[in-house]
Amino acid sequence: MVSVIKKLAATILLILLYTNIASATKPTVVFMTDFGVVDDSVAICKGVMLGIEPDLQIIDLTHQVTPYSILDGARFLAGASPYYPAGTVFAVVIDPGVGSTRKAIVAKTKRGQYFVLPDNGLMTLVVQRDGLDAAREITNTSWMIGSALSSTFHGRDIFSPVAAHLAHGEDWTTVGPVLSDLVQLQVQNSRLTDSGITAEIIALDGPYGNAITNIDAADFRKLGYTVGDLVKLKIGEREFTIPFKKTFSDVPINQPLLYVDSRGHMAFAINQGNFAGTYLVRPPVAITIPSKR
């Protein structure tokens, strides 16, 4: 009886061990688009991927990227990718140039992650931070969904199947020829002088209307401000005096604040309100913040 129990325990242990190993090594695609979720586009792309790799784990980064906004896509990609391990495949479809001469590519960063996407600048921020190991144009039709490719749905016909083939473990160098250069976004940087910072509101944060700037928090602090200070500044042609605070609840409800966001950039918000909606802010908008007197 004791030997039977020992054998059963050993079997259970092996099952648990195998399950944990399988779970840890499950192929993963992180999927991001500007498709939205009101129709079947996202589900179709996932179906294509699962048809190639049935054990695939598909993680939705977001499908609510501002339509056609390559910059927003680049920001989200750079924001999320550090939290995933080497070998993760990112499939990204923000593709206003679909069907044109823009290239469909696979890029591999020096962190060992793969990115399947249009070559339209989406890789700019990731490459600036992580470095580019290599990139290839997708030309191998056996990695696509068929010979009759749509001119308007490369998410289904090219990016999804290629991402699944990569996650399946196939040799990515067979996808097509090497690319020496990628398209780069001309990202505006803030300008710091002795008199202050000139910068831009570059994006809005989700449904809350928080206004994200291109001012690094370290540069802002060089102006001499500390938490609790009132900051006089201009957004567009409008003048504001806004408190610099750590978090939203540090000001009364419906009052604005300037704060450091989770990505280390300066941002504007209204506690339990909508900054962009209240002040009719639509990126890009110029900002001027003088040095503290």
C-alpha positions in Angstrom: 0.0 0.0 0.0 2.8 2.4 0.9 4.6 1.7 -2.4 1.4 2.5 -4.3 1.0 5.8 -2.5 4.7 6.6 -3.2 4.2 5.8 -6.9 1.1 7.9 -7.0 2.8 10.8 -5.3 5.7 10.6 -7.7 3.4 10.6 -10.7 1.5 13.6 -9.4 4.9 15.4 -8.9 5.9 14.7 -12.4 2.6 15.9 -13.8 2.9 19.2 -11.8 6.5 19.6 -12.9 5.7 19.0 -16.6 2.7 21.4 -16.3 4.9 24.2 -14.8 7.6 23.7 -17.5 5.0 23.7 -20.3 3.4 26.8 -18.9 6.8 28.6 -18.5 7.8 27.8 -22.1 4.4 28.4 -23.7 4.9 30.4 -26.9 3.7 34.0 -26.5 2.6 36.8 -28.9 1.9 40.2 -27.5 -0.7 41.7 -29.9 -1.4 45.5 -30.5 -3.5 47.2 -33.1 -5.6 50.3 -33.7 -8.5 48.1 -34.9 -10.8 48.6 -31.9 -13.1 45.8 -30.8 -16.4 46.7 -32.5 -15.9 44.2 -35.4 -14.2 40.9 -36.0 -10.7 42.0 -37.1 -8.9 41.2 -33.9 -10.6 37.8 -33.5 -9.7 36.9 -37.1 -6.1 37.7 -36.6 -6.0 35.6 -33.4 -7.7 32.7 -35.3 -4.9 32.8 -37.9 -2.3 32.7 -35.2 -3.9 29.8 -33.3 -4.3 27.9 -36.6 -0.5 27.9 -36.9 0.4 27.4 -33.2 -2.5 26.0 -31.2 -0.7 26.3 -27.9 0.0 30.0 -28.5 -0.6 32.4 -25.6 -1.9 35.7 -27.1 -1.7 38.7 -24.8 -3.5 41.9 -25.9 -1.4 44.9 -25.3 -4.2 47.1 -26.6 -6.4 47.4 -29.6 -7.5 51.0 -28.8 -4.4 52.8 -30.1 -5.4 56.2 -31.5 -6.3 55.4 -35.2 -3.3 55.8 -37.5 -1.1 57.1 -34.6 2.3 55.5 -35.2 3.8 57.6 -32.3 1.2 56.3 -29.8 2.0 52.8 -31.0 5.7 53.3 -30.6 5.1 54.7 -27.1 3.0 51.8 -26.0 5.4 49.3 -27.5 8.4 50.9 -25.7 6.4 51.1 -22.5 5.3 47.4 -22.4 8.2 45.5 -24.0 10.6 45.7 -21.0 8.2 43.7 -18.9 8.4 40.6 -21.2 11.3 38.1 -21.5 13.6 37.5 -24.4 12.0 35.4 -27.1 8.6 37.2 -26.8 7.1 38.0 -30.2 5.2 41.3 -30.6 2.7 41.6 -33.4 1.8 45.2 -34.1 -0.6 46.6 -36.7 -0.8 50.4 -36.8 -0.5 50.6 -40.5 -1.9 53.7 -42.3 0.3 52.8 -45.3 -1.1 49.3 -45.7 -0.9 48.2 -49.3 1.6 50.8 -50.3 5.4 50.5 -50.8 6.1 50.4 -47.0 7.8 47.2 -46.0 6.5 44.5 -43.7 9.3 43.4 -41.4 10.6 41.4 -38.5 13.0 43.2 -36.2 15.0 41.5 -33.5 16.4 43.7 -30.7 19.5 43.1 -28.7 17.3 42.1 -25.8 16.3 39.1 -27.9 12.7 40.1 -28.6 11.0 39.9 -32.0 8.7 42.6 -33.5 6.5 41.8 -36.5 5.1 45.0 -37.9 5.1 47.6 -40.7 8.4 49.5 -41.2 6.8 52.9 -40.5 8.6 54.1 -37.4 6.9 51.9 -34.8 10.3 50.5 -33.7 11.9 54.0 -33.1 11.7 54.2 -29.3 12.3 50.5 -28.7 15.5 50.6 -30.9 16.7 53.8 -29.2 16.6 52.1 -25.8 17.3 48.4 -26.6 19.4 48.5 -29.8 18.7 46.6 -33.0 20.3 43.2 -33.5 18.9 42.6 -37.0 15.9 43.2 -39.2 14.4 41.4 -42.2 11.8 42.2 -44.8 8.9 39.7 -44.9 8.9 38.3 -48.4 8.6 34.5 -47.9 5.0 33.8 -49.0 5.1 30.4 -47.2 4.9 32.3 -43.9 1.9 34.3 -45.1 -1.8 33.2 -45.1 -1.9 32.5 -48.8 -1.1 33.8 -52.3 -4.1 36.0 -52.7 -3.1 38.7 -50.2 -5.5 41.5 -49.4 -4.2 45.0 -50.1 -5.9 46.3 -46.9 -5.7 43.5 -44.3 -2.1 42.7 -43.8 -2.8 42.2 -40.1 -4.6 38.9 -41.1 -2.5 37.9 -44.1 1.1 38.8 -43.1 1.7 40.0 -39.6 -0.4 37.4 -37.7 0.9 34.3 -39.5 4.5 35.5 -39.4 4.2 36.2 -35.6 2.7 32.7 -35.1 5.5 31.0 -37.2 8.1 32.8 -35.1 6.4 31.8 -31.8 6.3 28.3 -33.1 10.1 28.3 -33.2 10.8 28.5 -36.9 14.0 30.0 -38.2 13.3 33.8 -38.5 16.1 34.3 -40.9 14.1 32.5 -43.6 11.4 35.2 -43.5 13.2 37.4 -46.1 16.2 39.5 -46.9 18.2 41.6 -44.4 17.3 45.2 -44.0 20.1 47.6 -43.1 18.0 50.6 -42.0 14.5 51.0 -40.5 12.2 54.0 -40.8 12.6 56.4 -37.8 10.1 58.7 -36.4 11.2 62.3 -36.0 10.5 62.4 -32.3 10.4 65.9 -30.9 12.6 66.4 -27.8 12.1 69.0 -25.2 14.6 71.9 -25.1 16.2 72.9 -21.8 17.9 76.2 -21.4 18.8 78.4 -18.5 15.5 80.2 -18.8 13.3 77.2 -19.0 11.9 74.3 -21.1 10.1 74.4 -24.4 8.3 71.2 -25.2 5.1 69.6 -26.4 2.1 67.6 -25.2 2.5 64.6 -27.3 -0.3 62.3 -26.3 -3.3 61.7 -24.1 -3.4 58.9 -21.5 -6.3 56.6 -22.0 -9.9 57.6 -21.1 -8.8 60.0 -18.4 -7.6 62.8 -20.7 -4.2 63.2 -18.9 -1.9 65.1 -21.1 1.5 63.4 -21.6 4.5 65.6 -22.4 8.0 64.9 -23.9 9.6 66.5 -20.8 11.8 64.0 -18.8 11.2 64.4 -15.1 15.0 64.8 -14.5 15.1 67.8 -16.9 12.0 69.3 -15.3 13.7 69.2 -11.9 16.7 71.1 -13.3 14.4 74.1 -13.4 14.4 74.2 -9.6 10.9 73.1 -8.8 10.1 70.7 -6.0 6.8 68.9 -5.1 4.3 71.4 -3.8 5.4 74.3 -5.9 3.0 76.3 -8.1 4.3 76.3 -11.6 3.5 79.1 -14.0 3.5 77.9 -17.6 2.0 78.2 -21.0 0.1 75.5 -23.0 -0.3 76.8 -26.5 -1.2 80.5 -26.0 -3.0 79.9 -22.6 -1.3 80.7 -19.3 -1.8 78.4 -16.3 -0.6 78.2 -12.7 -0.7 74.5 -11.8 0.7 72.8 -8.6 3.4 70.2 -9.0 2.2 67.2 -7.0 3.1 63.5 -6.5 -0.3 62.0 -7.3 -3.9 62.9 -8.3 -5.4 62.9 -4.8 -2.9 65.6 -3.6 -5.3 68.2 -5.1 -9.0 68.6 -4.6 -11.4 66.8 -6.9 -11.8 68.6 -10.3 -8.5 70.6 -9.7 -5.5 70.3 -12.1 -2.0 69.1 -11.3 1.4 68.6 -12.9 3.0 65.3 -12.0 5.6 62.7 -13.0 3.8 59.9 -14.8 4.6 56.1 -14.6 7.0 56.4 -17.5 9.0 59.2 -16.0 7.6 62.1 -18.0 5.8 65.2 -16.9 2.1 65.1 -17.4 -1.0 67.2 -16.6 -4.2 65.8 -15.1 -7.4 66.8 -13.2 -8.2 64.8 -10.1 -11.2 62.6 -11.1 -11.6 64.7 -14.2 -10.4 65.1 -17.8 -7.6 67.6 -18.4 -7.8 67.4 -22.2 -11.5 67.7 -22.3 -11.7 70.5 -19.8 -9.0 72.6 -21.5 -9.7 71.4 -25.1 -6.1 70.1 -25.5 -5.4 68.1 -28.6 -1.8 66.9 -29.2 0.6 68.1 -30.4 0.5 71.3 -28.3 3.5 73.5 -27.4 4.4 74.0 -23.8 6.7 76.6 -22.2 7.8 76.3 -18.5 10.2 79.0 -17.1 12.8 78.2 -14.6 11.9 78.8 -11.0 12.7 82.4 -9.9 
